[in-house]
Amino acid sequence: MTTKSGPEQGIRKPGRPRSAQAHKAILDATLELLAEEGFHGLSIEAVAAKAGVGKTTIYRRWPSKDELVMDAILKCRLICRWSIRAIFAMIS
């Protein structure tokens, strides 16, 4: 029997699946703290506390603060883009 790997084959990694709710909470907390504290004032510890997760949950997904902030900003950018498209669709 051959085993295919990779997300496109639908093979799940061993262990508990990652929580989409935790992922969203981390990105939301990052954006809020970034707005309140700025990049230099933002810490993984503060994000974890605000999101209600452990630091290890964050470090499993993002190896550094830089990568976490980049993903959070990308999420914000995508949401803004969708919102603008929705507004234009409503007025067109």
C-alpha positions as CSV (number, residue, x, y, z in Angstrom):
1,M,0.0,0.0,0.0
2,T,1.4,3.4,-1.0
3,T,0.9,6.4,1.2
4,K,0.6,9.8,-0.4
5,S,1.6,12.8,1.7
6,G,0.8,16.5,1.6
7,P,-2.4,18.6,2.1
8,E,-3.7,17.9,-1.4
9,Q,-4.0,14.2,-0.7
10,G,-5.9,14.8,2.5
11,I,-3.5,12.9,4.8
12,R,-3.8,14.2,8.3
13,K,-0.7,14.6,10.6
14,P,-0.7,12.5,13.8
15,G,-2.1,14.2,16.9
16,R,-4.9,16.6,17.6
17,P,-5.9,18.9,14.7
18,R,-5.1,22.5,15.1
19,S,-8.0,24.7,16.2
20,A,-9.3,27.2,13.7
21,Q,-10.8,29.1,16.6
22,A,-7.4,29.5,18.3
23,H,-5.8,30.5,15.0
24,K,-8.4,33.3,14.6
25,A,-8.0,34.4,18.2
26,I,-4.2,34.6,17.9
27,L,-4.4,36.7,14.7
28,D,-7.1,39.0,16.2
29,A,-5.1,39.5,19.4
30,T,-2.0,40.3,17.3
31,L,-3.8,43.0,15.3
32,E,-5.3,44.5,18.5
33,L,-2.0,44.6,20.3
34,L,-0.1,45.8,17.3
35,A,-2.5,48.8,17.1
36,E,-2.3,49.4,20.9
37,E,1.4,48.8,21.5
38,G,3.2,48.9,18.1
39,F,5.5,46.3,16.8
40,H,8.2,46.7,19.4
41,G,5.8,46.7,22.3
42,L,4.0,43.5,21.1
43,S,5.2,40.3,22.7
44,I,4.3,36.6,22.1
45,E,3.4,36.4,25.8
46,A,0.9,39.3,25.5
47,V,-0.6,37.8,22.3
48,A,-1.0,34.4,24.1
49,A,-2.7,36.0,27.1
50,K,-5.1,38.1,25.0
51,A,-5.9,35.1,22.7
52,G,-6.3,32.7,25.7
53,V,-3.8,30.2,24.3
54,G,-0.3,29.1,25.4
55,K,2.9,30.4,23.9
56,T,3.6,27.0,22.4
57,T,0.3,27.1,20.4
58,I,1.6,30.3,18.8
59,Y,5.2,29.0,18.2
60,R,3.8,25.8,16.5
61,R,2.2,28.0,13.9
62,W,4.7,30.9,13.6
63,P,8.4,30.5,14.5
64,S,8.8,34.3,15.1
65,K,7.0,37.4,16.0
66,D,7.9,38.8,12.6
67,E,6.0,36.0,10.8
68,L,3.1,36.2,13.2
69,V,2.7,39.9,12.5
70,M,3.1,39.5,8.8
71,D,0.2,36.9,8.8
72,A,-2.0,39.1,10.9
73,I,-1.5,42.0,8.6
74,L,-2.2,39.8,5.5
75,K,-5.4,38.6,7.2
76,C,-6.4,42.3,7.8
77,R,-5.6,43.2,4.2
78,L,-7.7,40.3,2.8
79,I,-10.6,41.2,5.0
80,C,-10.5,44.9,3.9
81,R,-10.3,43.8,0.3
82,W,-13.4,41.6,0.7
83,S,-15.2,44.3,2.5
84,I,-14.5,46.9,-0.2
85,R,-15.7,44.4,-2.9
86,A,-18.9,43.8,-0.9
87,I,-19.6,47.5,-0.6
88,F,-19.1,48.0,-4.4
89,A,-21.3,45.0,-5.1
90,M,-24.1,46.5,-3.0
91,I,-23.9,50.0,-4.6
92,S,-23.5,48.7,-8.2
